[in-house]
Amino acid sequence: MATEEPTDLIGVLLALLRGGVPDRYLTPEDLVTMFSLPSVETVYQWRRKRIGPPGFRVGRYLRFKSFADGQKRLAEQ
């Protein structure tokens, strides 16, 4: 039973962290879902060809700004 608690705790912490990310930054998987793309490889191909939404690296992970951020900036101008 002691081994189940850390696993549950880790799962809860990961869910909390992942739950906060889409509001701020999108993952390649989020883009696949949003645009009904065939696979995550499409997003990586876009990045290599420098087409599609601009992304940035956070360590080894690729992230994209959410479209809500862009809409907020346009509304402020």
ROSE-4610 file (N, C-alpha, C; in Angstrom, 1 decimal, always signed):
// ROSE-4610
residu = [M/M/M/A/A/A/T/T/T/E/E/E/E/E/E/P/P/P/T/T/T/D/D/D/L/L/L/I/I/I/G/G/G/V/V/V/L/L/L/L/L/L/A/A/A/L/L/L/L/L/L/R/R/R/G/G/G/G/G/G/V/V/V/P/P/P/D/D/D/R/R/R/Y/Y/Y/L/L/L/T/T/T/P/P/P/E/E/E/D/D/D/L/L/L/V/V/V/T/T/T/M/M/M/F/F/F/S/S/S/L/L/L/P/P/P/S/S/S/V/V/V/E/E/E/T/T/T/V/V/V/Y/Y/Y/Q/Q/Q/W/W/W/R/R/R/R/R/R/K/K/K/R/R/R/I/I/I/G/G/G/P/P/P/P/P/P/G/G/G/F/F/F/R/R/R/V/V/V/G/G/G/R/R/R/Y/Y/Y/L/L/L/R/R/R/F/F/F/K/K/K/S/S/S/F/F/F/A/A/A/D/D/D/G/G/G/Q/Q/Q/K/K/K/R/R/R/L/L/L/A/A/A/E/E/E/Q/Q/Q]
num = [1/1/1/2/2/2/3/3/3/4/4/4/5/5/5/6/6/6/7/7/7/8/8/8/9/9/9/10/10/10/11/11/11/12/12/12/13/13/13/14/14/14/15/15/15/16/16/16/17/17/17/18/18/18/19/19/19/20/20/20/21/21/21/22/22/22/23/23/23/24/24/24/25/25/25/26/26/26/27/27/27/28/28/28/29/29/29/30/30/30/31/31/31/32/32/32/33/33/33/34/34/34/35/35/35/36/36/36/37/37/37/38/38/38/39/39/39/40/40/40/41/41/41/42/42/42/43/43/43/44/44/44/45/45/45/46/46/46/47/47/47/48/48/48/49/49/49/50/50/50/51/51/51/52/52/52/53/53/53/54/54/54/55/55/55/56/56/56/57/57/57/58/58/58/59/59/59/60/60/60/61/61/61/62/62/62/63/63/63/64/64/64/65/65/65/66/66/66/67/67/67/68/68/68/69/69/69/70/70/70/71/71/71/72/72/72/73/73/73/74/74/74/75/75/75/76/76/76/77/77/77]
x = [+0.8/+0.0/+0.9/+2.0/+2.9/+3.4/+3.5/+3.9/+2.8/+1.6/+0.5/+0.4/+0.7/+0.5/+1.4/+2.8/+3.6/+3.1/+2.7/+2.2/+1.0/+0.1/-1.1/-0.7/+0.2/+0.7/+1.3/+2.2/+2.8/+1.8/+0.8/-0.2/-1.0/-1.4/-2.1/-1.3/+0.0/+0.8/+1.0/+1.2/+1.3/+0.0/-1.1/-2.4/-2.6/-2.2/-2.3/-1.4/-0.1/+0.8/+0.3/-0.1/-0.6/-1.9/-2.7/-4.0/-3.8/-2.7/-2.4/-1.7/-1.1/-0.3/-1.1/-2.2/-2.9/-3.5/-3.7/-4.2/-3.1/-1.9/-0.8/+0.0/+0.4/+1.2/+0.5/+0.7/+0.1/+1.2/+0.9/+1.9/+1.6/+2.5/+2.2/+0.9/+0.7/-0.5/-1.7/-1.7/-2.8/-3.1/-2.1/-2.3/-2.9/-2.5/-3.1/-4.6/-4.9/-6.4/-7.1/-6.6/-7.3/-7.5/-6.6/-6.7/-6.9/-7.2/-7.5/-6.4/-5.2/-4.0/-3.8/-3.2/-3.0/-2.1/-1.0/-0.1/+0.7/+1.4/+2.3/+3.5/+3.8/+4.9/+4.6/+3.3/+2.9/+3.4/+3.2/+3.6/+5.1/+5.9/+7.3/+7.8/+7.1/+7.4/+7.2/+6.1/+5.8/+6.9/+7.4/+8.5/+9.8/+10.1/+11.3/+11.2/+10.0/+9.8/+9.6/+9.5/+9.2/+7.8/+6.9/+5.5/+4.6/+3.4/+2.6/+2.9/+2.3/+2.4/+3.9/+4.4/+5.7/+5.8/+6.8/+6.9/+8.3/+8.5/+9.7/+10.0/+11.2/+11.6/+11.7/+11.2/+11.3/+12.1/+13.4/+14.2/+14.2/+13.7/+13.6/+12.2/+11.3/+9.9/+9.6/+8.7/+8.3/+6.9/+6.8/+5.6/+5.2/+3.9/+3.4/+2.5/+2.5/+1.7/+0.2/-0.6/-2.0/-2.6/-3.6/-4.2/-4.9/-5.3/-5.9/-4.9/-3.6/-2.6/-2.6/-2.6/-2.5/-3.8/-4.9/-6.2/-6.2/-5.6/-5.5/-4.6/-3.5/-2.6/-3.3/-4.0/-4.7/-5.8/-6.5/-7.5/-6.9/-5.7/-5.1/-4.6/-4.3/-3.8/-4.8]
y = [-1.2/+0.0/+1.3/+1.2/+2.4/+2.7/+1.7/+2.1/+2.7/+2.6/+3.2/+4.7/+5.1/+6.5/+7.4/+7.1/+8.0/+8.0/+6.9/+6.8/+7.7/+7.6/+8.5/+10.0/+10.2/+11.6/+12.2/+11.4/+11.8/+12.0/+11.1/+11.3/+12.5/+12.8/+14.0/+15.3/+15.3/+16.4/+16.6/+15.5/+15.6/+16.2/+15.7/+16.1/+17.6/+18.1/+19.5/+20.3/+19.9/+20.6/+20.6/+19.5/+19.4/+20.2/+20.2/+20.9/+22.4/+23.0/+24.4/+24.8/+23.9/+24.3/+24.7/+24.0/+24.4/+25.9/+26.4/+27.8/+28.7/+28.3/+29.2/+28.8/+27.5/+27.1/+25.8/+25.5/+24.3/+23.4/+22.1/+21.0/+20.7/+20.0/+19.5/+18.6/+17.8/+17.0/+17.9/+19.0/+19.9/+20.4/+20.8/+21.2/+20.2/+18.9/+17.8/+17.7/+17.8/+17.7/+18.9/+20.1/+21.3/+21.4/+21.0/+21.1/+19.8/+18.7/+17.4/+17.0/+17.1/+16.7/+15.2/+14.6/+13.2/+12.7/+13.4/+13.0/+14.1/+13.9/+14.9/+15.2/+14.2/+14.4/+15.6/+15.8/+17.0/+18.3/+18.4/+19.6/+19.8/+18.7/+18.7/+19.1/+18.6/+18.9/+20.4/+20.9/+22.4/+23.2/+22.7/+23.5/+23.4/+22.3/+22.2/+23.0/+23.1/+23.9/+25.4/+25.7/+27.1/+27.6/+26.7/+27.1/+26.7/+27.2/+26.9/+27.8/+27.5/+28.5/+28.4/+29.6/+29.6/+29.0/+28.2/+27.4/+27.8/+27.3/+27.5/+26.3/+26.1/+25.0/+25.4/+24.4/+24.5/+23.3/+23.4/+22.2/+21.4/+20.1/+19.3/+19.3/+20.0/+20.0/+21.2/+20.9/+21.9/+22.5/+23.8/+24.4/+25.5/+25.9/+26.9/+27.9/+29.1/+30.1/+29.8/+30.0/+29.7/+30.9/+30.6/+31.6/+32.7/+32.4/+33.4/+34.5/+34.2/+35.2/+36.2/+35.7/+36.5/+37.4/+36.8/+37.6/+38.7/+38.4/+39.4/+40.6/+40.3/+41.3/+42.2/+41.5/+42.3/+43.2/+42.7/+43.5/+44.7/+44.6/+45.7/+46.8/+46.5/+47.5/+48.4]
z = [+0.0/+0.0/+0.0/+0.6/+0.6/-0.8/-1.7/-3.0/-3.8/-3.5/-4.2/-4.0/-2.7/-2.4/-3.2/-3.4/-4.2/-5.6/-6.2/-7.5/-7.7/-6.8/-6.8/-6.6/-5.8/-5.5/-6.8/-7.4/-8.7/-9.8/-9.8/-10.8/-10.6/-9.4/-9.1/-9.4/-9.1/-9.4/-10.9/-11.6/-13.1/-13.7/-13.2/-13.7/-13.4/-12.2/-11.9/-12.8/-13.0/-13.9/-15.3/-15.8/-17.2/-17.3/-16.3/-16.4/-16.5/-16.0/-16.1/-17.4/-18.1/-19.2/-20.4/-20.8/-22.0/-22.0/-20.8/-20.8/-21.2/-21.0/-21.3/-22.6/-22.7/-23.8/-24.3/-25.6/-26.3/-26.6/-26.5/-26.9/-28.4/-29.0/-30.4/-30.4/-29.4/-29.3/-29.3/-28.6/-28.5/-29.9/-30.7/-32.1/-33.0/-32.8/-33.5/-33.2/-32.0/-31.6/-32.1/-32.0/-32.4/-33.9/-34.7/-36.2/-36.9/-36.1/-36.7/-37.7/-37.2/-38.1/-38.0/-39.0/-39.1/-38.0/-37.6/-36.5/-36.0/-34.9/-34.4/-35.3/-36.1/-37.1/-38.0/-38.3/-39.2/-38.5/-37.2/-36.5/-36.6/-36.4/-36.5/-37.9/-38.9/-40.3/-40.6/-40.0/-40.2/-39.6/-38.4/-37.7/-38.6/-39.1/-40.0/-41.2/-41.8/-43.0/-42.7/-41.4/-40.9/-41.4/-41.4/-41.7/-40.5/-40.4/-39.2/-38.1/-36.9/-35.8/-35.3/-34.9/-34.3/-32.9/-32.7/-31.5/-30.8/-29.6/-28.9/-28.0/-27.7/-26.9/-25.4/-24.6/-23.1/-22.7/-22.6/-22.4/-23.7/-23.6/-24.7/-25.3/-24.7/-25.1/-26.0/-27.0/-27.9/-27.4/-27.4/-26.9/-27.9/-27.9/-28.8/-27.9/-28.3/-27.6/-27.9/-27.0/-27.3/-28.1/-28.8/-29.7/-28.9/-27.7/-26.8/-26.5/-26.3/-26.1/-27.2/-28.4/-29.6/-29.7/-29.4/-29.5/-28.4/-27.2/-26.2/-26.6/-27.3/-27.8/-28.8/-29.7/-30.8/-30.2/-29.2/-28.5/-27.8/-27.2/-26.5/-27.4/-28.7/-29.6/-30.1]
